[in-house]
Amino acid sequence: MNFFKEKCPHCKEILQLKNNPDSKSIIIKECPAGHYQKEFHPALETYIESHKVS
Protein backbone atom coordinates (compact mmCIF):
# COMPACT_ATOMS: atom_id res chain seq x y z
CA MET A 1 0.00 0.00 0.00
CA ASN A 2 1.39 3.40 -0.98
CA PHE A 3 0.13 6.36 1.06
CA PHE A 4 1.76 8.92 -1.26
CA LYS A 5 -0.37 8.21 -4.33
CA GLU A 6 -3.23 10.68 -4.70
CA LYS A 7 -6.61 9.13 -5.42
CA CYS A 8 -9.96 10.31 -6.76
CA PRO A 9 -12.36 10.90 -3.85
CA HIS A 10 -15.24 9.49 -5.95
CA CYS A 11 -13.91 6.23 -7.45
CA LYS A 12 -10.58 5.82 -5.56
CA GLU A 13 -8.57 5.46 -8.80
CA ILE A 14 -5.00 6.80 -8.73
CA LEU A 15 -4.73 10.28 -10.29
CA GLN A 16 -2.80 10.47 -13.56
CA LEU A 17 -0.48 13.30 -14.58
CA LYS A 18 -2.03 15.32 -17.40
CA ASN A 19 0.11 16.83 -20.17
CA ASN A 20 -0.18 20.64 -19.96
CA PRO A 21 1.43 22.23 -23.06
CA ASP A 22 0.25 25.75 -22.10
CA SER A 23 2.22 25.96 -18.88
CA LYS A 24 5.16 23.84 -17.78
CA SER A 25 4.99 25.10 -14.18
CA ILE A 26 1.36 24.14 -13.42
CA ILE A 27 1.02 20.47 -12.50
CA ILE A 28 -2.34 18.89 -13.29
CA LYS A 29 -3.43 15.45 -12.09
CA GLU A 30 -6.78 13.97 -13.00
CA CYS A 31 -8.93 10.91 -12.47
CA PRO A 32 -8.79 8.50 -15.45
CA ALA A 33 -12.62 8.47 -15.46
CA GLY A 34 -12.82 12.29 -15.36
CA HIS A 35 -14.48 12.64 -11.95
CA TYR A 36 -11.83 14.83 -10.32
CA GLN A 37 -8.93 17.14 -11.20
CA LYS A 38 -6.24 18.67 -8.99
CA GLU A 39 -3.95 21.51 -10.12
CA PHE A 40 -0.85 22.79 -8.33
CA HIS A 41 0.13 26.41 -9.00
CA PRO A 42 3.69 26.96 -7.71
CA ALA A 43 3.59 30.75 -8.07
CA LEU A 44 0.53 30.88 -5.80
CA GLU A 45 1.68 27.92 -3.68
CA THR A 46 -1.83 26.49 -3.76
CA TYR A 47 -3.94 23.62 -5.07
CA ILE A 48 -7.19 23.97 -7.01
CA GLU A 49 -9.51 20.95 -6.92
CA SER A 50 -12.35 20.42 -9.41
CA HIS A 51 -15.14 17.85 -9.22
CA LYS A 52 -17.23 16.78 -12.21
CA VAL A 53 -20.90 17.49 -11.65
CA SER A 54 -23.19 14.80 -13.05
C-alpha positions in Angstrom: 0.0 0.0 0.0 1.4 3.4 -1.0 0.1 6.4 1.1 1.8 8.9 -1.3 -0.4 8.2 -4.3 -3.2 10.7 -4.7 -6.6 9.1 -5.4 -10.0 10.3 -6.8 -12.4 10.9 -3.8 -15.2 9.5 -5.9 -13.9 6.2 -7.4 -10.6 5.8 -5.6 -8.6 5.5 -8.8 -5.0 6.8 -8.7 -4.7 10.3 -10.3 -2.8 10.5 -13.6 -0.5 13.3 -14.6 -2.0 15.3 -17.4 0.1 16.8 -20.2 -0.2 20.6 -20.0 1.4 22.2 -23.1 0.2 25.8 -22.1 2.2 26.0 -18.9 5.2 23.8 -17.8 5.0 25.1 -14.2 1.4 24.1 -13.4 1.0 20.5 -12.5 -2.3 18.9 -13.3 -3.4 15.5 -12.1 -6.8 14.0 -13.0 -8.9 10.9 -12.5 -8.8 8.5 -15.4 -12.6 8.5 -15.5 -12.8 12.3 -15.4 -14.5 12.6 -11.9 -11.8 14.8 -10.3 -8.9 17.1 -11.2 -6.2 18.7 -9.0 -4.0 21.5 -10.1 -0.8 22.8 -8.3 0.1 26.4 -9.0 3.7 27.0 -7.7 3.6 30.7 -8.1 0.5 30.9 -5.8 1.7 27.9 -3.7 -1.8 26.5 -3.8 -3.9 23.6 -5.1 -7.2 24.0 -7.0 -9.5 21.0 -6.9 -12.3 20.4 -9.4 -15.1 17.8 -9.2 -17.2 16.8 -12.2 -20.9 17.5 -11.7 -23.2 14.8 -13.0 
